[in-house]
């Protein structure tokens, strides 16, 4: 980490937690390329659909470790 970056990092650590979270969110957002509004809308609709499936019991949830175990068994990774 360069001296300037280290200085900014140290300054950021001195901020209250809520302000650090805002900073992190802004920095991560700056890394994303421009988002197509239609794609963003479709992803939001898909997320809402999946939440509805979970809440209604239509979807069967699988523990993460079990899911990865199944994938390793299926694909030999």
C-alpha positions, 0 to 999 in steps of 0.5 A, a space after each residue: 500500500 502506498 503512503 497516500 493510500 495508507 494515509 487515506 486508510 488511517 483516516 477512514 479508520 478514524 471515522 465512526 462505523 456508520 460513516 465507514 460503512 457509507 464509505 465502503 459502499 461508495 467505494 464498492 459502487 465506484 468499481 461497478 460499471 454502468 448498470 443497464 436499468 432493465 437488467 437491474 429491474 430484472 434482477 430485482 424481480 428475480 430476487 423478489 420471486 425467489 424470496 416469495 418461493 422461500 417464504 411460501 415453502 415452494 423452494 427447498 433450501 440446502 445448506 451451503 456445505 451440502 450444496 458444495 459437497 453435491 457439486 464436488 461429487 457431481 463434477 469431481 472438483 
